[in-house]
Amino acid sequence: MIRLIAVCLIISLISGKTFSQQNPPVKIVPEFSLTKPEIELYKLINAYRKEKGLPTVKLSTSLCYVARTHARDQEANFKQGTSCNMHSWSQNTTWSSCCYTPDHKQGKCMWDKPRELTNYTGDGFEISFWSTYQDPDPVKQAKDILDGWKGSQGHNDVITNRNTWKNVEWKAIGIGIYGEYADVWFGEVDDSAGTPKSGE
């Protein structure tokens, strides 16, 4: 009898795990369009990659949503000059919060965000930008942001797959600009949600 109970318990655990893996909860990403500065930044990043002999990275609806969501969160809640850097997320019922510190101990908080907020199955890797000045010309605004990242080796390495990122192939990219913040998210997995609309 004990053996039978044990066998049933094992079968139920295996069945439960298999079921949950095959039927993950579907997250609905609201329909949205990219703004002109976001479109220009996407174009400039891929033009810059092309200069380096790198392929175009496909625009991702899921990663764009994560990028826009984080830029809005930063604009509303992030405080400059604290021990928490711009990869931090505020307290919210929609996502897990974290204080992201330079030692990367909260790295999982970033990597998991696409899975928390969307149906994207891969990890997410973010570069973030802050400026109190936004040029009214979307092309110039996008250029200012990219120039800021070009001047930072760590950010530039992510964009151009150098050093730590040299063996990584980016298959998806998300762009989000809101207020004083701009975020770009990279992923190694194709996005089944496709590409977002443009022209907001």
ROGUPA-310239 format. One record per residue (C-alpha): residue number from 0; residue in one letter; chain; y negated, z negated, x negated. Coordinates in steps of 0.2 Angstrom, whole numbers, always signed. Example, Ala and Ser with C-alpha at 12.3 -4.5 7.8 and 13.67 -1.06 7.14 Angstrom:
residues 2
@pos:0	code:A	unit:A	py:+22	pz:-39	px:-62
@pos:1	code:S	unit:A	py:+5	pz:-36	px:-68
end
This chain:
residues 200
@pos:0	code:M	unit:A	py:+0	pz:+0	px:+0
@pos:1	code:I	unit:A	py:-12	pz:-4	px:-14
@pos:2	code:R	unit:A	py:-8	pz:+12	px:-23
@pos:3	code:L	unit:A	py:-11	pz:+22	px:-7
@pos:4	code:I	unit:A	py:-28	pz:+13	px:-5
@pos:5	code:A	unit:A	py:-33	pz:+17	px:-23
@pos:6	code:V	unit:A	py:-28	pz:+35	px:-21
@pos:7	code:C	unit:A	py:-38	pz:+37	px:-5
@pos:8	code:L	unit:A	py:-53	pz:+29	px:-13
@pos:9	code:I	unit:A	py:-52	pz:+41	px:-28
@pos:10	code:I	unit:A	py:-51	pz:+56	px:-16
@pos:11	code:S	unit:A	py:-66	pz:+50	px:-6
@pos:12	code:L	unit:A	py:-76	pz:+47	px:-21
@pos:13	code:I	unit:A	py:-72	pz:+65	px:-28
@pos:14	code:S	unit:A	py:-75	pz:+73	px:-11
@pos:15	code:G	unit:A	py:-92	pz:+64	px:-9
@pos:16	code:K	unit:A	py:-97	pz:+69	px:-26
@pos:17	code:T	unit:A	py:-92	pz:+87	px:-23
@pos:18	code:F	unit:A	py:-101	pz:+88	px:-6
@pos:19	code:S	unit:A	py:-117	pz:+81	px:-13
@pos:20	code:Q	unit:A	py:-117	pz:+93	px:-27
@pos:21	code:Q	unit:A	py:-114	pz:+108	px:-16
@pos:22	code:N	unit:A	py:-127	pz:+103	px:-3
@pos:23	code:P	unit:A	py:-143	pz:+96	px:-12
@pos:24	code:P	unit:A	py:-157	pz:+92	px:+0
@pos:25	code:V	unit:A	py:-168	pz:+107	px:+3
@pos:26	code:K	unit:A	py:-186	pz:+104	px:-1
@pos:27	code:I	unit:A	py:-199	pz:+115	px:+8
@pos:28	code:V	unit:A	py:-213	pz:+121	px:-4
@pos:29	code:P	unit:A	py:-229	pz:+124	px:+7
@pos:30	code:E	unit:A	py:-235	pz:+142	px:+6
@pos:31	code:F	unit:A	py:-250	pz:+144	px:-6
@pos:32	code:S	unit:A	py:-259	pz:+157	px:-16
@pos:33	code:L	unit:A	py:-265	pz:+157	px:-34
@pos:34	code:T	unit:A	py:-283	pz:+156	px:-37
@pos:35	code:K	unit:A	py:-292	pz:+169	px:-48
@pos:36	code:P	unit:A	py:-293	pz:+157	px:-63
@pos:37	code:E	unit:A	py:-275	pz:+153	px:-61
@pos:38	code:I	unit:A	py:-271	pz:+172	px:-61
@pos:39	code:E	unit:A	py:-282	pz:+175	px:-76
@pos:40	code:L	unit:A	py:-274	pz:+161	px:-86
@pos:41	code:Y	unit:A	py:-257	pz:+168	px:-82
@pos:42	code:K	unit:A	py:-262	pz:+185	px:-88
@pos:43	code:L	unit:A	py:-270	pz:+178	px:-104
@pos:44	code:I	unit:A	py:-255	pz:+168	px:-108
@pos:45	code:N	unit:A	py:-243	pz:+183	px:-107
@pos:46	code:A	unit:A	py:-255	pz:+194	px:-116
@pos:47	code:Y	unit:A	py:-256	pz:+181	px:-130
@pos:48	code:R	unit:A	py:-237	pz:+180	px:-130
@pos:49	code:K	unit:A	py:-236	pz:+199	px:-131
@pos:50	code:E	unit:A	py:-247	pz:+199	px:-147
@pos:51	code:K	unit:A	py:-234	pz:+187	px:-155
@pos:52	code:G	unit:A	py:-220	pz:+199	px:-150
@pos:53	code:L	unit:A	py:-214	pz:+188	px:-136
@pos:54	code:P	unit:A	py:-208	pz:+194	px:-119
@pos:55	code:T	unit:A	py:-218	pz:+191	px:-102
@pos:56	code:V	unit:A	py:-213	pz:+175	px:-93
@pos:57	code:K	unit:A	py:-211	pz:+177	px:-75
@pos:58	code:L	unit:A	py:-222	pz:+168	px:-63
@pos:59	code:S	unit:A	py:-213	pz:+154	px:-53
@pos:60	code:T	unit:A	py:-217	pz:+148	px:-35
@pos:61	code:S	unit:A	py:-209	pz:+131	px:-39
@pos:62	code:L	unit:A	py:-217	pz:+128	px:-55
@pos:63	code:C	unit:A	py:-234	pz:+134	px:-49
@pos:64	code:Y	unit:A	py:-232	pz:+121	px:-35
@pos:65	code:V	unit:A	py:-228	pz:+107	px:-47
@pos:66	code:A	unit:A	py:-243	pz:+112	px:-58
@pos:67	code:R	unit:A	py:-255	pz:+113	px:-44
@pos:68	code:T	unit:A	py:-249	pz:+96	px:-37
@pos:69	code:H	unit:A	py:-251	pz:+88	px:-54
@pos:70	code:A	unit:A	py:-268	pz:+95	px:-57
@pos:71	code:R	unit:A	py:-273	pz:+87	px:-40
@pos:72	code:D	unit:A	py:-265	pz:+71	px:-44
@pos:73	code:Q	unit:A	py:-274	pz:+71	px:-61
@pos:74	code:E	unit:A	py:-291	pz:+75	px:-53
@pos:75	code:A	unit:A	py:-289	pz:+61	px:-40
@pos:76	code:N	unit:A	py:-281	pz:+47	px:-51
@pos:77	code:F	unit:A	py:-280	pz:+50	px:-70
@pos:78	code:K	unit:A	py:-292	pz:+39	px:-80
@pos:79	code:Q	unit:A	py:-296	pz:+46	px:-97
@pos:80	code:G	unit:A	py:-296	pz:+34	px:-112
@pos:81	code:T	unit:A	py:-280	pz:+24	px:-107
@pos:82	code:S	unit:A	py:-264	pz:+23	px:-116
@pos:83	code:C	unit:A	py:-256	pz:+34	px:-103
@pos:84	code:N	unit:A	py:-259	pz:+52	px:-107
@pos:85	code:M	unit:A	py:-261	pz:+67	px:-95
@pos:86	code:H	unit:A	py:-242	pz:+70	px:-92
@pos:87	code:S	unit:A	py:-243	pz:+53	px:-82
@pos:88	code:W	unit:A	py:-240	pz:+53	px:-63
@pos:89	code:S	unit:A	py:-249	pz:+41	px:-51
@pos:90	code:Q	unit:A	py:-240	pz:+30	px:-38
@pos:91	code:N	unit:A	py:-235	pz:+41	px:-23
@pos:92	code:T	unit:A	py:-221	pz:+42	px:-10
@pos:93	code:T	unit:A	py:-217	pz:+60	px:-15
@pos:94	code:W	unit:A	py:-213	pz:+58	px:-33
@pos:95	code:S	unit:A	py:-209	pz:+45	px:-46
@pos:96	code:S	unit:A	py:-224	pz:+38	px:-55
@pos:97	code:C	unit:A	py:-225	pz:+35	px:-74
@pos:98	code:C	unit:A	py:-237	pz:+31	px:-88
@pos:99	code:Y	unit:A	py:-233	pz:+44	px:-101
@pos:100	code:T	unit:A	py:-236	pz:+38	px:-119
@pos:101	code:P	unit:A	py:-236	pz:+47	px:-135
@pos:102	code:D	unit:A	py:-219	pz:+41	px:-140
@pos:103	code:H	unit:A	py:-212	pz:+52	px:-126
@pos:104	code:K	unit:A	py:-201	pz:+37	px:-119
@pos:105	code:Q	unit:A	py:-206	pz:+43	px:-101
@pos:106	code:G	unit:A	py:-201	pz:+61	px:-105
@pos:107	code:K	unit:A	py:-188	pz:+61	px:-91
@pos:108	code:C	unit:A	py:-203	pz:+58	px:-79
@pos:109	code:M	unit:A	py:-210	pz:+75	px:-83
@pos:110	code:W	unit:A	py:-193	pz:+85	px:-85
@pos:111	code:D	unit:A	py:-187	pz:+80	px:-68
@pos:112	code:K	unit:A	py:-203	pz:+84	px:-58
@pos:113	code:P	unit:A	py:-198	pz:+101	px:-53
@pos:114	code:R	unit:A	py:-182	pz:+95	px:-46
@pos:115	code:E	unit:A	py:-191	pz:+80	px:-37
@pos:116	code:L	unit:A	py:-204	pz:+91	px:-29
@pos:117	code:T	unit:A	py:-195	pz:+108	px:-27
@pos:118	code:N	unit:A	py:-178	pz:+116	px:-27
@pos:119	code:Y	unit:A	py:-180	pz:+122	px:-45
@pos:120	code:T	unit:A	py:-164	pz:+117	px:-54
@pos:121	code:G	unit:A	py:-170	pz:+116	px:-72
@pos:122	code:D	unit:A	py:-181	pz:+104	px:-82
@pos:123	code:G	unit:A	py:-200	pz:+107	px:-83
@pos:124	code:F	unit:A	py:-211	pz:+106	px:-98
@pos:125	code:E	unit:A	py:-229	pz:+104	px:-96
@pos:126	code:I	unit:A	py:-245	pz:+107	px:-106
@pos:127	code:S	unit:A	py:-261	pz:+100	px:-99
@pos:128	code:F	unit:A	py:-280	pz:+103	px:-102
@pos:129	code:W	unit:A	py:-295	pz:+93	px:-97
@pos:130	code:S	unit:A	py:-313	pz:+99	px:-97
@pos:131	code:T	unit:A	py:-329	pz:+93	px:-88
@pos:132	code:Y	unit:A	py:-335	pz:+110	px:-88
@pos:133	code:Q	unit:A	py:-328	pz:+124	px:-77
@pos:134	code:D	unit:A	py:-336	pz:+142	px:-80
@pos:135	code:P	unit:A	py:-339	pz:+150	px:-64
@pos:136	code:D	unit:A	py:-332	pz:+166	px:-71
@pos:137	code:P	unit:A	py:-313	pz:+165	px:-69
@pos:138	code:V	unit:A	py:-309	pz:+175	px:-84
@pos:139	code:K	unit:A	py:-320	pz:+165	px:-95
@pos:140	code:Q	unit:A	py:-313	pz:+149	px:-88
@pos:141	code:A	unit:A	py:-296	pz:+154	px:-91
@pos:142	code:K	unit:A	py:-300	pz:+159	px:-109
@pos:143	code:D	unit:A	py:-308	pz:+142	px:-112
@pos:144	code:I	unit:A	py:-292	pz:+134	px:-107
@pos:145	code:L	unit:A	py:-281	pz:+145	px:-117
@pos:146	code:D	unit:A	py:-292	pz:+143	px:-132
@pos:147	code:G	unit:A	py:-291	pz:+124	px:-131
@pos:148	code:W	unit:A	py:-272	pz:+126	px:-131
@pos:149	code:K	unit:A	py:-272	pz:+138	px:-146
@pos:150	code:G	unit:A	py:-282	pz:+125	px:-156
@pos:151	code:S	unit:A	py:-268	pz:+112	px:-153
@pos:152	code:Q	unit:A	py:-253	pz:+116	px:-163
@pos:153	code:G	unit:A	py:-241	pz:+106	px:-151
@pos:154	code:H	unit:A	py:-248	pz:+116	px:-136
@pos:155	code:N	unit:A	py:-248	pz:+132	px:-145
@pos:156	code:D	unit:A	py:-230	pz:+130	px:-151
@pos:157	code:V	unit:A	py:-224	pz:+128	px:-133
@pos:158	code:I	unit:A	py:-234	pz:+144	px:-127
@pos:159	code:T	unit:A	py:-227	pz:+154	px:-142
@pos:160	code:N	unit:A	py:-210	pz:+147	px:-144
@pos:161	code:R	unit:A	py:-213	pz:+141	px:-162
@pos:162	code:N	unit:A	py:-205	pz:+126	px:-172
@pos:163	code:T	unit:A	py:-197	pz:+114	px:-159
@pos:164	code:W	unit:A	py:-197	pz:+128	px:-146
@pos:165	code:K	unit:A	py:-191	pz:+143	px:-157
@pos:166	code:N	unit:A	py:-174	pz:+144	px:-149
@pos:167	code:V	unit:A	py:-180	pz:+141	px:-131
@pos:168	code:E	unit:A	py:-182	pz:+156	px:-119
@pos:169	code:W	unit:A	py:-194	pz:+153	px:-106
@pos:170	code:K	unit:A	py:-189	pz:+161	px:-90
@pos:171	code:A	unit:A	py:-201	pz:+154	px:-78
@pos:172	code:I	unit:A	py:-220	pz:+148	px:-79
@pos:173	code:G	unit:A	py:-231	pz:+139	px:-67
@pos:174	code:I	unit:A	py:-250	pz:+138	px:-67
@pos:175	code:G	unit:A	py:-261	pz:+125	px:-58
@pos:176	code:I	unit:A	py:-280	pz:+123	px:-60
@pos:177	code:Y	unit:A	py:-289	pz:+110	px:-50
@pos:178	code:G	unit:A	py:-306	pz:+102	px:-53
@pos:179	code:E	unit:A	py:-307	pz:+97	px:-71
@pos:180	code:Y	unit:A	py:-288	pz:+99	px:-75
@pos:181	code:A	unit:A	py:-277	pz:+114	px:-79
@pos:182	code:D	unit:A	py:-258	pz:+112	px:-81
@pos:183	code:V	unit:A	py:-245	pz:+125	px:-86
@pos:184	code:W	unit:A	py:-226	pz:+122	px:-83
@pos:185	code:F	unit:A	py:-212	pz:+131	px:-92
@pos:186	code:G	unit:A	py:-194	pz:+132	px:-87
@pos:187	code:E	unit:A	py:-178	pz:+139	px:-95
@pos:188	code:V	unit:A	py:-171	pz:+143	px:-78
@pos:189	code:D	unit:A	py:-175	pz:+157	px:-66
@pos:190	code:D	unit:A	py:-183	pz:+152	px:-50
@pos:191	code:S	unit:A	py:-174	pz:+156	px:-34
@pos:192	code:A	unit:A	py:-190	pz:+154	px:-24
@pos:193	code:G	unit:A	py:-198	pz:+169	px:-32
@pos:194	code:T	unit:A	py:-216	pz:+172	px:-36
@pos:195	code:P	unit:A	py:-231	pz:+165	px:-27
@pos:196	code:K	unit:A	py:-244	pz:+175	px:-18
@pos:197	code:S	unit:A	py:-261	pz:+179	px:-27
@pos:198	code:G	unit:A	py:-279	pz:+180	px:-22
@pos:199	code:E	unit:A	py:-284	pz:+164	px:-14
end
